[in-house]
Amino acid sequence: MIWAWIAGAVAVLILAVAQSKIKICLSFVHMEQNDEIRIDVRSLFGLIRYRYIVPMLRFHGWLEGLELKSEKTNPNNGDFQGESKRKIDFDKIKEAIDNFRILLHNCFKFNQWFRRLLSRFHCTELNWKTSAGIGDAAETAVVVGTLWGLKTSLLGYIFRTIRLETRPELQVMPVFNQNVFMTEGICRLHIRLWHLVVAGLQLLFRILKIKGGLRAWKKVLLRT
C-alpha cells in the first residue's frame, strides 16, 4: 500500500513540475548615456532564478560596430558572477546570418516549429514609453507619428503568435525644441515547462529528419 502512496506522490510531483511556469521578465532603458537591458528568468516556483544584464551598449560607427558589455548576477543574493565584453561588427553579423541559414537548412520546417513554440507563450504585461524630439516642432511631430506606426506594426506582428493577456500600455511623447530620444519598457511572459520540453523534443526530431542535421547543428552551436 505504501508503494502506491509513494507512486501517487511522485506522479503528483511530476505533474506539478510539468505544469509549472517559466516566467521571463524583459526590461530595457535608453536615456542619454544610460543603456541597460535586463532579462530575469524564474522556474520551478521560483527555486531556479537567472539574471542577465547588458549595462552598456555603444555604437562606434558602421566599421567598428557595436560594443556590448554583459553581466551575470545571482538574483537571490545579488552576487556578481562575471562579465563579458564583445564587439558586434559587420563580419560578426554576416557570420551569425550564415550560421542561422545553416541551422534552418538542417531542420525540417523550422519556421513552423518556431511559430508553434511562440504560440505557447503568454504575455501578462507590456509597457513601452518613448520620448523623442529633433528640435523643430513640425519635424518632431512627424518623428512621433513614425514611431507610433513602427511600434504598433512591430507589436501587431509579434502578437499574431504570442498570446496577449493584457492591454499594452504604449506612449510616444513629443519633446519640442530639444534633440532627445529616450525609451524604456518592460515585458512579462510565461510558458509551461512541459510545453518547453515537448518543443525541445520536437526540434530534435525535426533536426534528425534531415540527413546530417544533428552534425550541422552541433558544429554551429559549438563554434558559437
N, C-alpha and C positions, 0 to 999 in steps of 0.2 A: 504493500500500500504506500509505503514511504517513497518508493521509486516513482510511483505515479504522481505524487505531490511534487517531487523534485523535477520530473519531466515537465509537469504543468507549469511550474515556476520558471523553468528555463525557457519554455515556449513563450510565456508571457513577457519575459525579459527581452527575448529576441524580437518579438513583435513590437515592444515599446521602443527599442533601439531603432528598428527599421522605420517606424513611423515618426521618429524624432526629426526635428527640423534643423537644417544647417542655415544659420542666419548670417547674412552678409550686409555690412553697412559700408557704403562708399561715400566719402565726403571729399570735397575739393574746394580750394580757395585760391584766388589770384587777386592780390591787392598791392599794386605798385611793386615793391621788391619782395613781398611776402607771397611765396608759392608753396602750396602743400597739397598732396594727395594722400589720403589715408584709407586703408582697407582693413576692416575688422571682421573676423570670421569666428562664429561660435557654433559648436556642435555638441551632441550628446548632453543636452540640457545644461550647457554652459561649462561642462567639465573640461572640454578642449577649447582653447582660445588661441587666436593668432592675430597679430597686428603687423601690418606692413605700411611703412610711411615713406613717402617721397617728399622730403622737405625742401628740395631745391631743383628748379628747372631753369636752365639758362640757354638761350638761343644765341649762338655765336656767328650766325650767318649760314648761308647755304653750303659753303665749302667746309667749314669746321663742324657744323651740325649742332646738335642739342646735347648739353651736358646734364646728366641726371645723377643725383645722389639719393640713395635709398637707405633706410634704417629698418632693422628688425628689433622689436621690443616685446617683452613679456607683458601682456595686458593685465595679468593677475597682480603683479607687483611693480610693474613699470621698469624692470631691469633692462638695461641696454644689452642686446645680444649681438650686435655687429652692424657694420655699414659697408656699403659698396658704392663705387663711383664708376660711371661708364659714359662714353660718348656715343651718340647715335648720329652717324653721318650718312651720306648718300650710299656709300658702299654697304654699310650695315643694313640699311633699309632694303637695298637690292637683294642682299643675301637672305634677309627674312622673307621677302616675297618669293624668291626661288625655292626656299625650304617649304614654304606653305604650299606652293604648287606641287612639290613632290609628295607632300602628305595627302593633298587632295587626289592626286593621280593614283595613289596607292591605298585608297579607301573606297569601298563601294557606296556610292550615293552619300557622300559626307554631308552635303548641304541638307539633305532630308533628315539625317540623324541630328544635325545641329539645331534645326528648327524644332524638331520634336523635343529635344532637351530644353530649349528655351521656353517651350510651352509649359514646362513643369515648374517654372519659376513664378513666384507671386511677388508683386511689388506692393508694399504696405505703406510706403512714404516716399514722396518725391517733392523736393523743394529746391528751386533753382532761381536765384536772383542775379541780375546783371545790371550794371550801371555803365553808361557809355556817353562820351561826348568828344567832339572833334573841333570845338571852338565855335564855328558858325552854327546858328540855330537851325537853319533850314537843312544843312547837311547832316546835323545831328539827328534831326527827325527822320531823315532817310535811313541813316545807320540803324536807328532804333527799330524802324519798321522792318528792315532787312533781318535784324537779329530775331525779332518776333517770328518771322517767316522760317528762319533756319531752325529755331527751337521747336516750333510746332511740327515742322516736317520731320525732323530727326526723331522726336518722341513718338510721332504718329507711326513712323516706320518701325521703331523698336517695339511698341506696344501692340502691333499686329500679332505678335507672337507671345510676348510675356504678358501674364495676366495682371492687369492693373486693378487693385482692390481699394484704391483711394483716389481722391481728386487731386491732381497735381497742382502745386502752388508755383506758378511761374510769374516772374516780374522782369520787365525790362524798363529801366528808368532813365530818362534823358538827363544829362548833365550839361547845361548850356554854358558857353563861354569858357570851357575848360577842355583840355586834351586828357581824357581819362578813360580807362577801361578796367572795371572790376567785376569779378564774378565769383559766386560761391554757391555750393549746392550740397544736398545730401540725398541719398537714395538707399532705401532699405529693402532687401529681398530675402526670400527664404525658399528652400526646396526640401522635400522629404529625402531622408538618407537613402531609402530604398529606391527612389527614382534615380538617384545619382549612381547607385551600384548597378542597377539594371542598364542605365545608359552606358556605363563603362563596359559592361559585358557585351552590349550590342555593338559598341565601337570596335571592340576586339574581334567580334565575329565578322564585321564588315571588312576589317583590315585583312583577316585571314582568307576572305573570299577572293582577294586579289593575289595572284602569284607573285611572291617576293615582297608582299606588302609589309609584313611584320619586320623583315630585314631592313626595308627602306625607312620605316618609322623609327626603329632603333638607331639607325645611323644618323638620322636628322636630330633626334632628341638628345642623343649622347654628344653630338657635335655642338649643340647649342647650350 
